[in-house]
Amino acid sequence: MMPGPASPPAHFRRGATADRHQARRTATVLELARGLCGRALDYGSGWGDLTARLAPQFHEIVGVDADAERVEFARAEYAPLQFSLCAAERTDFEDQSFDVVCSIVVLPFVPSADRYLAECRRLLRPGGTLVFMVPNPDSLRMMIRRWRGRPVHGRRWGGLTRAEVRAFLVRNGFRVEREGGFYDPAFEGVRNAGDVVLSLLSAVAHRLKLSGRWSYVGFRCQRLP
Ligand SMILES: C[S@@+](CC[C@H](N)C(=O)[O-])C[C@H]1O[C@@H](n2cnc3c(N)ncnc32)[C@H](O)[C@@H]1O
């Protein structure tokens, strides 16, 4: 049988056991979002599994994504949650529609980081919260890529350090309240000798609880007036 358009890995399905990366991402996001409530937007909601995990704590949560296949899947899998398709740089919601906007590993994929963050800000009420996650630019893997002159995350997002990501949030009208993150453990996805060395270094950093080298870093930020 031809695979249908909506054929993500099985672990994105409702009730499926999350894979290890997905479980760590969910736990970190739930921790960053702890205590938040009201009306939330999952901006770049992907297959919808994270939206569904966040849903119980909010009065209402909706997901939007620029990928029609993902939106279609999320709608079917996680009904009655609402998911809709958005344009690359704009959503249809009115200004200040949300108390919370979650943006989890979306920034590396958008056409303009500045315009995407401006849209997050537009959608939040003053004092509202942005829960924002990116692959950590200061992880060992990313640092080595930069050092070797390789693009870190496409042309637009490459080259920033974690401190510059923080500064980028501040410059765009957010106050960073706290940060969280996680390591994708060593030896997952090892393909060559370089990966083995990286994995060993990551394992040491993980053991020493060096948060600066997390694989992914999240920021809980308040939208300033
Ligand atoms: C790495 S996935 C993360 C999905 C989800 N947030 C998660 O953590 O599982 C990135 C998602 O961003 C979406 N995306 C990329 N560009 C976007 C844009 N301009 N506006 C909204 N979503 C976008 C992609 O379609 C994809 O679903």
PDBQT file of the ligand as one rigid body, heavy atoms in Angstrom, charges set to zero:
ROOT
HETATM    1  C1  LIG A 301      11.101  20.436  14.376  1.00  0.00    +0.000 C 
HETATM    2  S1  LIG A 301       9.405  20.634  14.066  1.00  0.00    +0.000 S 
HETATM    3  C2  LIG A 301       8.823  20.909  15.728  1.00  0.00    +0.000 C 
HETATM    4  C3  LIG A 301       7.367  20.593  15.880  1.00  0.00    +0.000 C 
HETATM    5  C4  LIG A 301       6.836  20.695  17.310  1.00  0.00    +0.000 C 
HETATM    6  N1  LIG A 301       6.919  22.039  17.822  1.00  0.00    +0.000 N 
HETATM    7  C5  LIG A 301       7.566  19.733  18.198  1.00  0.00    +0.000 C 
HETATM    8  O1  LIG A 301       8.320  20.170  19.071  1.00  0.00    +0.000 OA
HETATM    9  O2  LIG A 301       7.397  18.520  18.022  1.00  0.00    +0.000 OA
HETATM   10  C6  LIG A 301       9.287  22.236  13.326  1.00  0.00    +0.000 C 
HETATM   11  C7  LIG A 301       7.884  22.582  12.921  1.00  0.00    +0.000 C 
HETATM   12  O3  LIG A 301       7.845  23.959  12.551  1.00  0.00    +0.000 OA
HETATM   13  C8  LIG A 301       6.956  24.071  11.469  1.00  0.00    +0.000 C 
HETATM   14  N2  LIG A 301       7.221  25.345  10.795  1.00  0.00    +0.000 N 
HETATM   15  C9  LIG A 301       8.279  25.653  10.016  1.00  0.00    +0.000 A 
HETATM   16  N3  LIG A 301       8.186  26.930   9.585  1.00  0.00    +0.000 NA
HETATM   17  C10 LIG A 301       7.060  27.431  10.128  1.00  0.00    +0.000 A 
HETATM   18  C11 LIG A 301       6.436  28.714  10.062  1.00  0.00    +0.000 A 
HETATM   19  N4  LIG A 301       6.950  29.702   9.343  1.00  0.00    +0.000 N 
HETATM   20  N5  LIG A 301       5.283  28.902  10.730  1.00  0.00    +0.000 NA
HETATM   21  C12 LIG A 301       4.762  27.889  11.465  1.00  0.00    +0.000 A 
HETATM   22  N6  LIG A 301       5.300  26.660  11.555  1.00  0.00    +0.000 NA
HETATM   23  C13 LIG A 301       6.441  26.433  10.895  1.00  0.00    +0.000 A 
HETATM   24  C14 LIG A 301       7.264  22.847  10.636  1.00  0.00    +0.000 C 
HETATM   25  O4  LIG A 301       6.258  22.576   9.692  1.00  0.00    +0.000 OA
HETATM   26  C15 LIG A 301       7.390  21.797  11.724  1.00  0.00    +0.000 C 
HETATM   27  O5  LIG A 301       6.180  21.211  12.030  1.00  0.00    +0.000 OA
ENDROOT
TORSDOF 0
